[in-house]
Amino acid sequence: MAAASISLICLFLVLGVFQQSCQGSDSFACNPKDARTKDLPFCRVTLPIQDRVRDLLARLTLQEKVKLLVNTALPVPRLGIKGYEWWSEALHGVSNVGPGTKFGGDFPGATSFPQVITTAASFNASLWEAIGRVVSDEARAMYNGGVAGLTFWSPNVNILRDPRWGRGQETPGEDPLVVGRYAASYVRGLQGNDATRLKVAACCKHFTAYDLDNWNGVDRFHFNARVSKQDMEETFDVPFKMCVKEGKVASVMCSYNQVNGVPTCADPNLLKKTVRAQWRLDGYIVSDCDSVGVFYDSQHYTSTPEEAAADAIKAGLDLDCGPFLGVHSEEAVKKGLLKEVDINNALVNTVTVQMRLGMFDDNAAGSSSSYARLGPKDVCSPAHQDLALEAATQGIVLLKNHGPSLPLSTRRHRTLAVIGPNSDATLTMIGNYAGVACGYTTPLQGLGKYASRTLHKPGCADVACSNDTLFGPAIDAARQADATVLVMGLDQSIEAEFRDRVGLLLPGRQQDLVSKVAAASKGPTVLVLMSGGPIDVSFANNDPRIGGILWAGYPGQAGGAAIARVLFGTTNPGGKLPMTWYPQEYLRNLAMTAMEMRSSLSKGYPGRTYRFYKGPVVYPFGHGLSYTKFVQTIPNNVPSVTVVSIALDGRHHTTSLNKTTTTTINDSSSYGKAIRVTHAKCSKLSVGLDVDVRNVGNRDGSHTLLVLSSPPRQGGWAPPHKQLVAFEKVYVPANTQRRVRINIHVCKHLSVVDGSGIRRIPMGRHKLHIGDLMHSVSLQPATL
């Protein structure tokens, strides 16, 4: 999402009074007291939604229709329909970033959960869905109170391809499976489980290959992402496909950038062919804010604004965040560039979502909906704030524990030096796309509940830490204290929307402060890092005077309490890194604009993410320590190799490898033996594997079981050298064992993508890595 253009801001200001009156407890449409409309078919809840939509569109004039193509949709007074602001945000709590949501009065704030990258580190899909349910409860309550909409343009499911990306914090990390599963889980929580009705309407964004904001003179408004078919199918599109097909999301947002020379919001192959036809989106497609104007004004993709409006709508765009379609679509129809039926098709998708939300029922929340009862008491409730604390605790990752130095002891570490520019942070903890939090517990406050005395010295005026003026008092505090906690890292001045990072090191003099404080500290020194992206803290990892390192991400409103709970052992850390932490050297001659995922030795190109990069790291994807020890074993009765026969569907029979259709089993020197996924009987083709997880320590804890696959290295596939195919979170009390059932879908998880973008299942032995364990799955074509 962008900061709106000047024209868009002006439009919001002009319509600001209207916007406030168009949402909430008064009926949006179909007021039973309105004699003009109460008996019209589009207001009859007993009719199928498609019939109601058809009736409404037949009553609208072209002039009325085009005013519904924009986020600030104008009212249709003669039909009793009020205006509606489509743009609201709920990335990790109800946000006021979009104009559709306002805080104040009965709703002074909302529960602010950890930033998404932090929550992703929990690897806990049930937690992700639970957060979605809480956020949608609060969103519905605010809608009922007249201060929010019901269409929330979240989550962000782009891949964290480059560690410098300023918006990486908004994403669930670098792995397509994790990002996709997060998307589906969070969307289910937001939208509810009713196949017909929606609690709120979520939106997966930004489609597609969008992960650069402003780097080295290249910005997202002008960037043409050159992406191979292989990388598109294998990496960039995976989370969006899962969001649509598994999460049943009600909306997808196209991005600013071009992909292979075509703006995403004007590309029918992406919108109509892929999202709508192949994935079968049941909802609407919306542009990122002012994207249509951007591809006309900045990218000069069309010669006239009417052509831009026509290209966007005919490509499959249904709603414009911005005024462009509202201004130019009618003229595009008059010039013959667009047909009215094209506009009708767009409105079918948006109005259908509004009806699924209950906005055309006989009250604002839906006549028979339990959501109508939600109100101020359901926002910032104790249960919701407890979940925010739990989410923050589960997302904290213990990166280093030398000695071990952690957990700290309330008996031995009574005086605590709390140092660093983020040591008393509030707004920093909630990251970007946040709203107004219910309240904050800063790290200083959280630690103060465990220590008898705290010595607070920031050491740096801010995260830029441009000088050492404040070093002295911080060093003196460390000399006096029984233990020292340094809370360092980044904030939105370093990484944010439209602000990509220039490097991976701690900003300014932060590293110098950490090293000097650690050298002077009387007791153990612990480094706590707040950031969205990875930081090269090799110096701290290699310094024996720094006993522990924690990554807290941006931990939300309860972040300080969560950090303290982990440091003092009230909670056993269980988070794992959802992205690789690279050394600064990784960025040498590596342009953010280079979209290739695979490495190239001949070009000196290192590759992207753990799936393709094999070089040195500070911490690998999936890294995270615990205060206890878990041992994984595969039961003795499980054979070391699971053999799976791949049957072909009814159109592609085979009796042997030597007698097949060449499009089904490719046996060329280029790709080896493999079956196209589209030719296999995939519906029930899965591998089940039991893994026993024993906690052999003396502390209860949660363990993340990660299953990675290495496909057969045959022919010219160049598949990922390893890729995550399953993960599960399991709680295991001390000295007990839990059995975890892992299910791996062969077509989804053991397939690879060839150079033409075709997904195939390689025959042969796939190695499954589960920590130090290895299990093989042998795939072979079935014979009749």
Protein Blocks (a to p, Z undefined) as FASTA:
>chain_A
ZZddfklmmmmmmmmmmmmmmgcjbdfbhpaklmklmmgmklmmkbcfklmmmmmmmmpc
fklmmmmmpfblcddfknopacddfbdcdfboccfkbmkbccehjllbccddddfklmmm
nopaklmmmmmmmmmmmmmmmmmnopacfbdcdddfbdcfblklmklmmpgbjbfklmmm
mmmmmmmmmnopafkbcfbdcdddddehiabfbgghiafklpccdddfklmmmmmmmmmm
mmmmmnopabdcddfbdcehiafklcfklmmmmmmmmnopabdddddehklmmmmmmnom
afbfklmmmmmmmnopabdcdjklmmmmmmmmmnopacfklmmmmmmmmmmmmmmnopmm
cbfnopklcklmgcfklgopaklmmmmmmmmmmmpccfbdghiacdcdfklmmbccdedj
klmccklmnoghiacdfbdcdfklmmmmmpmbdcddehiablnopafklmmmmmmmmmmp
mbdcddedddfklgcghiacfbfbdehjlmmmmmmmmmmpmbdcddddddfbdcdfklmm
mmmklmbdcdekjnbjmlmmmmmmmmnomaccfbdcfbdcddfklmgopafklmbfbdcf
knopgbgajklpccdcfbdghiacdfbdcdddddfklcfbdcddddddfklgcfbfklcc
fklmccbfklopaddfklpcfklgccddddddddfbfbdcddddddddddddehjlopaf
bdcfbdcdddddehiacdddddddfklmmpccdfkopacddedjddddehjbccdddddd
ddZZ
